[in-house]
Amino acid sequence: MGGDAAGLRADTPIIELNIIDSAAIFDLVHALQAEFGVTVPLPEITPANFGSVGAIAALAGRLAAEEKSVR
């Protein structure tokens, strides 16, 4: 997950361009849980939710809002 993000936009298809793979997605899930305290349910781990930086940000925001409303 390290590396150069130059040229990466919110809508860059990071899975399609092989910027991340399935192992990196699970690293991202762990990072989201550690950094933002959100639980990413298994059904949410989909190419649509991790296909771009924008999709990941939207997922994190939605999960954070859902968890906040439950508390």
Contacts in CASP RR format, 6 or more apart in sequence:
PFRMAT RR
TARGET T0000
AUTHOR 0000-0000-0000
METHOD contacts of the structure
MODEL  1
MGGDAAGLRADTPIIELNIIDSAAIFDLVHALQAEFGVTVPLPEITPANF
GSVGAIAALAGRLAAEEKSVR
1 20 0 8 1.000
1 24 0 8 1.000
1 27 0 8 1.000
1 28 0 8 1.000
1 31 0 8 1.000
8 14 0 8 1.000
8 19 0 8 1.000
8 53 0 8 1.000
9 53 0 8 1.000
10 52 0 8 1.000
10 53 0 8 1.000
10 54 0 8 1.000
10 57 0 8 1.000
11 52 0 8 1.000
11 53 0 8 1.000
11 54 0 8 1.000
12 19 0 8 1.000
12 52 0 8 1.000
12 53 0 8 1.000
13 51 0 8 1.000
13 52 0 8 1.000
14 20 0 8 1.000
14 50 0 8 1.000
14 51 0 8 1.000
14 52 0 8 1.000
14 53 0 8 1.000
15 21 0 8 1.000
15 25 0 8 1.000
15 47 0 8 1.000
15 50 0 8 1.000
15 51 0 8 1.000
16 51 0 8 1.000
20 28 0 8 1.000
20 50 0 8 1.000
25 45 0 8 1.000
25 50 0 8 1.000
26 45 0 8 1.000
28 50 0 8 1.000
28 56 0 8 1.000
29 40 0 8 1.000
29 45 0 8 1.000
32 38 0 8 1.000
32 40 0 8 1.000
32 56 0 8 1.000
32 59 0 8 1.000
32 60 0 8 1.000
32 63 0 8 1.000
33 39 0 8 1.000
33 40 0 8 1.000
36 60 0 8 1.000
36 64 0 8 1.000
37 64 0 8 1.000
37 67 0 8 1.000
38 60 0 8 1.000
38 61 0 8 1.000
38 63 0 8 1.000
38 64 0 8 1.000
38 67 0 8 1.000
39 63 0 8 1.000
39 67 0 8 1.000
40 59 0 8 1.000
40 63 0 8 1.000
44 59 0 8 1.000
44 63 0 8 1.000
48 55 0 8 1.000
49 55 0 8 1.000
49 56 0 8 1.000
49 58 0 8 1.000
49 59 0 8 1.000
50 56 0 8 1.000
50 59 0 8 1.000
END
